[in-house]
């Protein structure tokens, strides 16, 4: 029997089935991903977004479609990942905004059509620069189609079958609207993922409820016609940066506070507020700056920063060639005596750590602390008798130490390195021919006897430990405390060096960041030599954000 309305129970079945259908097919969607960046994660991000929303829905007892759509919208916002995931969350937010207007626990055919219209309108409003030929076009043209035909649509089934038919037609023509899709020979991945959701809705209406299964998509050379066809791809803004902020004063916050500055330092910008929450997605080369900006307005709740250049490189490296139709088994790497894990951010810093023997680097730092799960996965991926972990931040040490309990069958030592400088210096003492405890003691001895410092900038006026700090000043940090604050960066650097260098120091390593100045670096070297003419100076282009300079003195 055709449904003349959608109850909360039916809506719950539909959205759950749609999420499962997407999850079961997300790998196929990943291989279509070329826009806005060919990083191969659209299907993964969309299904993780949907499953986060479904988790919240399944915890709700209410049978009202209003309550269910509300909790779904909130859950999707909190769990939204990637550009496509955030847009998807806003589609469902728009659906809820219309359903919230109805008078009872079910939506009529006409009310449901209006909810689909509200979904596409909200999605468009959330995106800074809407691009046609993407998921946005698919949701808009599908809703416009059923809105035009609503007088002849008498059931929910008729609405969704027409909606799905239009969505598929629109998806086919996305390459004509977006040149990069035509170049790669694919349709839009976000639109394709959305269609998997709607297909799940239709199946639910037909009584075909799906079970979660491991995605079985196995790409051959013929399937690799997306990012691989683009070859080497210049990714202008390398970090997919997402975070949620709980606003201090939501009634006074304006989305333009974030949109205006972020639009100058990246693209693919989506800024969304929902009550006291702010959700931001942006592609940028300065994730730390974006996070610091957000901290002006509230407390950061969640952070995700991914290097899309690495993701794209991985796709290219793993793409099958004409010689790889059959599976090639890689020889197992022999078990090593030691493996070293380090937390770091900044391309140059990661390279420097790798050169000193670090086997696996976890992206993270002051504003993006990795989870315990990240450390556990890193430990499990390494084939070694003993593993050393360098957290390189005092806020990350506890998460790293959880691996001792969670991986009881592995031999692990966590060095309490509180900065990049400490981690880098400790590696100078690492000797793979020594025993685990000897290495641990020697490395920690270096950490305890060296000096480390960082130079960054203040984001608010305050006073700490007798140091008056003005918003925008450059601050010098050592011994985990702010030593100096000065509006002139080189003066801050000199004061920091005065405190760190004496006649007994032998080596100073300076990691300079993305905003460092060549003349300024020369002045720092000259000042260090003035303090100790015999000190050896090592300069490393760390390419880090947030910290202009990270300094290690041994």
N, C-alpha and C positions, 0 to 999 in steps of 0.2 A: 504494500500500500504506500502510495506517495505521501510524503510529509508536507503538511500545509504550514508547519511552523517548526522552529528549532528550539527544543527544550534545552535546559542546561545539561541534562544527561546525554542527549544526542550530540551537543556541541563538544562536550568532553571527549566522547568517542571519536568524533571527527578530527579534532586537533591532535589527539593521541595517535590515531592511525596515520595522519599526515606526517607527524614527527618520525614515526617508526619507518614509514616508507622512505623518507629522506635519509634516515640513518642507514638503512639497508642498501642504499644506492649512492652514498656520499662520495665514494672513491671515483665513481664515474663522473661526478660533478667536478671533483678536484682536477681532473685531467682536461677540463674545458677552460680552466681559469687562465685568462690572459689580461683581464682588465679589472681594476685600474693598474694592477701590477701582476705579472705572471709568476706568482709565488705558490701556486698549486694548492691552495687551502680553502677555497670557497665552500666546497661541500662539507669539509670538516667543520669550518666555522659555523655554517648554517645549522648543521645537525646538532652541534653542541649548544647553540643558542636555543633551538627548539626543545631539546631534551631538558635544559635548565628550566624552561617554562613549564613543561609537562610534569617535572618533579614537584613543582609548587601546586599545580592543579590536582595532582593525585593525593596531596595532603589535605585537600579541602573537602569538607563533608557536604557543603551546600549544593543543591540541585538547580540553583538559579543561574541562568545564562549571564546575568549581570555580574554576579560574584565570580563566576568561573572566568569570564573574559577579563575581569579586573585583575585577579591574581595571576592569570596567564601573562597579561601585559607587564606586570611588575616583575615577574620571574624572568621573562625574556629580556627585559632591560638590564637586570642584574647579571644575567648570564651571557649577554650579547658579545660575540667575538667577531672581529673583522668588519670591514666595510659592509659586506652583505648581511652579516648578522645584526648589525645595528639597524640597517634599513628594514630588515625583517621585523625586528622588535617594534619599530615605529609603525609598520603596517598594522600590526595587531593592537598597538596603542590606539590607532585611528578607529579600528573595528570596535574596540571597547568604548571609545568616546561616543559613538553612535548608539551602541547597545545600551549604554547607561541611561539613555533618554526614554527607553520604553517603560511601560507601566507594570509589567508582570515578569514572571520568570522565564518566558519564552519569547522568541522573535518571530514575527510573521515574515512571509516571503518578501514583502516590500521593505520591512525593517532590516532584513538581512541584506538585501541589495544595497540599501543605504549604508549599511555597515561596511560593505566592500568598497563603496565609494569613499567613505571616510578613511578607510585604510590606505588607499593610494594617495589621498590628499595629505594625510599626515606624513607619509613616507617622503613625499616631495618637499614638504616644508622643512623636514629635518636635515636635508642635504644642502650644503652650502652652494654647490654648483651642480644641479641635477643634469645628468647626461642621458640622452636618449639612446636606445639600443641596449639598455641594461634592464635589470629587474624592475626598475621604475616604469619603463614603457610597458612591460608585460602586465603589471598590476593595474596600470591606468587604462590601457585599451580593453582589458578584460572587464573591468568594472563599468566602463563607458558602454560596452556592448550590452551587458545585461540591463543597464539603466535605460537604454534606448528601447529594449525589447520587453520591459517589465510588464506591460499591459497584456502580453500573450504568455507570460510565465506564471503557471499556477501551482508549482510545487518547488520545494527546495532542490529536488533532483533536477528539475528542468533548468533552474538557475545555474547550478554548479556545472552541469554538462555543457551548457552554452558558454559559461565562464571559462571552463577548461579548454573548450574548442578554440575560443579566441586567444587564450594564452598560448596555445601551441602554434597558432598561425602567427602571432606576434613574435614568438621566439624564433621562428624560421627566418623572419626578415630582419632580425637584429644585426646580422653582418652588413646589411645594406645601410644601416644607420650609424654603425660604429666601425670605422675603417680597420682598426686593429684586429677586430674579430674576423673580417674578411681576409686579412693578411695571414692570420693564423689558421684559417679554415675551420672556425668553430662558431657555434652560437653562444650567446651570453650565459656564463655559468650560473650567475645569480638567478636569472630567469628560469634556467633549467632546474635549479634546485627548488624554486618556488612551485614549479609544475609538479614536482614529486610530492609536495605537500598537498596540493589540490587533488592529485590522483588518489592520495590516501583518504581525503574527505569523501570523494565519490565512492570509493570502495567501502567505506564505513556505512554510507547510506544504503549500499547494496548488501550489507550484512557480512562483508568480507573483512574481518578484523585480522590484522597482521601480527606476527610475532617478530621480535627483534632477532636478527641473524647477522653473522659476520659478513660484511660486504665481500662479495665474491668476484668483483670486477678485477680481471687480470689483463693489464694492457699489453698489447703486442705493438709492433712497429706501426701498424695502421692506426692504433688508438692514439699514438703520440703525435697528434696533429694540432696540438694547441701551443703551449709555451715553447715547445721544441722547434716548431716551425719559425718562430721569431728569432731563433739563434741568440747571439749575444745581445742582451737587452739592457739599455741604459736606464737604470732605476734612479731617478733624480733624488727622491727622498727615500732613504733606505730602511727606516724603522716604522713598522706598523705599531702605533702607540695608542693604547686604550686605557682608560681609567674611570673610576666612579668616585665622586666626591660627595660627602655629606655636607651640605652648605651650612655655614654658621648663621647666615641671615638670608634665607631663601626669598623672603618677601622683598628684599632690596637687590637681589641678584638679577642681572640682565644677561641673556645669552651672548650678547655682543661683547661683554667683558672678555670672553674667551674667543669668540669668532674673529674679532678684529685682529688681535695679535697673532693668533694661530694661522690665519689665512695668509699672513706674510712669511711664515716659516715652514709651510708645508702644503699638502693638498689632500684630496679625499676626506675633507673635513665634515664631520657630523657632530653637532652639539645639541644635546637634548636635556631638558630639565623635567623632572617628574616629582612634584611636591618638594621635598628637601634634598632630592638627589640630582646630581649633575653627571651625565654620561658624555664622554668625549672620545671620538675616534679621529685620528689624524695620521697621515704619513709624513714623517719629518726626519731631518738629520739631527735634530736636537731634542730627543725625548725628555731628557732631564730638565731642559728649560721649560717645556710644556708642563711637566709635573710641578715644577717650582711655581709657575704662574698659577696653577690651580690651587696650590696651598694657600694662596692669599684669601681664598673664599671659603675654605672649609677643610675638612679632614679627609684624606684619601682613604678609600675603603678597599679598592681592588686596583691592581695594576697588571697590564700585560704589554710587554714590549718584545717584538720579534724582528729579527734582521731579515728583511725580504730579499736582500742580495744573496745571502747564504741560501735561503729557500730556493731561489731561482737557480743558483748554481747547482744545488742538489738535484733539481729536476733535470738539468742538462746532463749532469754526470750519470744519472741513472736511466736516461732515455735509451731504449733499445735501438740498436743499429741493425743493418741488414744481416749482420752475423750473429745476432742474439735472439733468433726465434726460439731456440732451445735454451733452457735454463743452464746457466754457467755457475758451477759451484766454486766459490772462492775458497782457497786453501785457508784452513784455520790458522790464525796467528798463534805462535807458541806462547805459552803462559810466561808472563814476565815476573820478575821478583817484586818490582815496585810499579805502581801507577800513581800519578799525581793529578788531583782535581783542584782547580782554582776558580774562584769567582772573579770576574773582571768585566769591564765594559770599555769600549774604545778599541777600534781596530788595531791601532799601533800597540796598545797595551797587551791585547790578546796575542799578537805576533811575538812580542817580547817574552811573554810567559811561555809560549810554545817553544821558542828558541832555547829556553832554559830547561826544557824537558817536561813541561806540563802536558799530560796526555789528553785531558778533557777540560774544556773551559765552559763554565755555566755563566750565561749572561746575567749580570746583576751588579748592584752597587748601592749607593746611598739611597736612591729613590725607587729602586726596583729590586727588592729583596726576593731571591728565589725561595721557593717552598721546600719543605722537607722532602716532598715527593721528588723534586728535581734532583736532590742529592741521592736519594735511594735509587732512582733510575740510572743515575750516573755510575754509582757503585756497581750496580748489577750489570752494566754494559761493559765493564772492564775485566779483562782476563789477567789477574795479577794476584800474587800471594799476599801482598800488603798494599794498602791504599792510604795515601796521605791527602788530607783535605785542607785547603787554604781558603777560609771564608773571606778574608780581606776586608771585613767590616764587622764592628762589634755587634751590630744588630742581626748579623747572619750566623754568628757562632752557634747560638742555641739550636737553630734549624739544622745546621750541619751535624751537631752532636747527637741529634735524634737517630742518625744512621747507626750509631753504636747499638741501640736497642732494636731497631727495625731490621738490621742486617747482622744478627748475632753470629752467623757462620762465617763472616768476613773479618779479616784482620785490618782494622781501621784506626788511624790516629788523626785527630783534628787539631791542627795548630791554631792557637788563638791569635791569629793575625788580624789586626783591627784596621788595616789600611792596605791599599795596593802597594805602597812603599814597603811595608813590613813583609808582605808576601813575596815581593820581588827580591828583597834582600835575603830572605830566608833561603831562597832557592840557590843562592850562591854557595851555601853550605851543604846542599844535598849531594850525597855520594851514593849512587846505586850499588856500589860494591860493599857498603857498610850494612850493619844490621838495622832493623827497624827502630829500636829504642835509641841506638846511637845517632841515627839520622835525626830523630825527633828532638833529642837533647841538643844537638849541635845547631839545628835550625832555630829552635826556640831561644838558644843563647844569643844568636844573631839578633832576633827580634827584640829581646830584652835590652840589648846594649846599643842598638841603633836608634836614630831619631827620625821621625817621619812628620811631614807637614803637608797641608793642602791650602790652596788659595781659591776662594770662590767669592760669591757676592751675597749680601744680605737682602732679605725680602721684606723686612719690616724693621721699624725702630724698636730698640730694646736696650737693656743694659745687663751684661753678664760678667760676673767676677771682676767688677770694677771697670770693664771696658764698655764705653758708650758706643752704640752701633746705630748708624743711620741707614734707612732703606736705600739700597743702591750702592752702599759702600763696599769695598773689597775687604774681605776678612781673611786673616791668617790663622790657621788651626794647627795646633800641635799638642801632644799629650791629651788628646780628646777634648781640648778646651780652646776657646777663641782667645788668642794671644793679642791680636792687634786688629783694628778696624780703621780704614783710611780711604778717602774718596779716590786716591791715586794708587793704582795697582802696583807700580814698581816700588813705591814707598812701603806698601804692605809687604811685598816680597823681601825687601831689604831688612825690615824689622824681624821678619820670620827667620831669615838666614842668620841675623845677629844672634838670635836665641839658639839656633841649631848647630852652628859651626864653632869649633874651637881648635886649638893647635893639635889636639890628639886625633882629630878626624882625618880619614884618608881618602874617602870616595864620596862624591855627591852625585846622585842620579836625579835628573829632572825630567819628568814626563810632562810635555807641554800639550795643551788641549787645542780644540778647534778654534778657540777665540784668542790664542796666544799671538804675541807680536814679536817679530824677529829682532827688532832693535831692543825690545824689552828683555828678551832672552840674553842678548849679549851683555846688557847691563847687569843682569843677575849673575852671569858667569864672572864678570869683572869684580862684582862685590864679593862673591864667594872666594875668589883668589886673593882679594884684599884681606879678608878675614884669616885665610890660611893659604899662603902662596904655594904650598906643596900639595894641596888637595887636588885629586884627580876628578875631573868633571865629565860625566857621561850624559849626553842629551838624547832623549828618545821622543819621537813624534807619536804621542799616545793616542791622538785623535779622539780624546775623551770629551764628553760634555760636562757641564756643571762646574768642574774644577779646571781653572785656567792652568794651574800647575800642581803636580803631585811630586813631592820631594822626599828622597831617601838619603840620609847621611849616615855613613858607617865609619 
